[in-house]
Amino acid sequence: MSRKRPVKKYWEMTTEELREATKEFNEEFAANRATPLDPAMRARWERAKAKRPSSRNGAAQQTIAVRLDSVLVDRCTELAKRKRISRDALIARSLKALLAAEMAE
């Protein structure tokens, strides 16, 4: 069952309009109306629940613990925010660049 969108936004409604728009939530227990999912909805639910691969290229990843100075972590976090990437991605990118430079020597 899909909810109908109110014509107005809730904060623009009068008290009476708000009562009418939210009366479905006054029921104590709505499980009586629940039905089993049809095959299309079941497939959609399973896709939503499925875990996405953690990497884009499918490469295996490993979690490690590294101790870093808190100032360094703060600087790393700030740079990642400015670049709009995750801190993990910034660290991986930096490590790849360092390894490539070391291998070139």
N, C-alpha and C positions, 0 to 999 in steps of 0.2 A: 504494500500500500504506500503510495507516495503522498507526501504532504503537499497541499496546494500552497503556493507562495502567496502571502498576503499582498493586497494591492498596494498598501502603504507600508512603510517601514514601521516597526513596532514603536519606536520613540516618537513617531508622528501621529499615532492613533489616539483616539479618545479612550476613556476608560471602558466604555461600552464596546467599542470596536476591538479593544485589546482582549476583553473577556471572551468575545465571540471567536477571535482568532486563536486563542489558547485553550479553549474549552476541552479539546481532546486530551490535554495533559491533566485534567482533573480526575480522570479515572484512576482507581487505585492499582489495578493490575491489568495490563493490556495483553497478556499472553493468550487470552482466550481467542484473540483474533489472529494469532500466529498460525502460519501454515508451512508445510515443508517447501523447500526451495524447488523451483522447477529446474530442469537441466541447464538452461541458459544462466539462470541466477546462480546455480551451484558452481558452474564453470567460472563465473565472474568472481564468486567468493573465494574459490581455490586460487585463482590468479592473484587476488588481493592478499591472501595469506602467505603465498609462496615467498620465500626469501629470495631477494635479488642477488646475483653474483656480486661479490665484494670488489671485483676489479673489472675494468672494461675489457681488457684483453684476455681474460680467463686465466691469467697466471696465478699460480699458488701464492698465497700470502702467509706470512708468519707474524705473530704478535711477539714483541720483545719488550723488555723493561730496560730503560736507559735512565741513568741519573744525570740530570742537567741542573746547572745553576738556575735559580728561579728568575733572575734578570734575563738570562738567555731565553728561557721559555716565554717570558713576557714579550720580549722583542720578536721572537718567532711568531707568536700569536698575533701581534700587531701587524707584522708584515703580511701574514696569511690573510688577515682581514682586509688589508689594503689591496691585495692582489685578488681578493674574492675567491680564494681556494681554501681547502681545509689545511690544518696544521700538518696532518699526515702527508698530504700531497706536497706541501712546501718542503718538508724534511726529505721526502723521497726524491724530489727534484734536485735539491741541493746535494744530496749524497750521490746521485747519478752524475751530476756535473763534476763533483770532486773526483769520483772514480774515473771518469772519462779523461780528465786533465792529468791524473796520475798515470794512466795507461799510455797516454800520448808521449810522455817523457821518455 
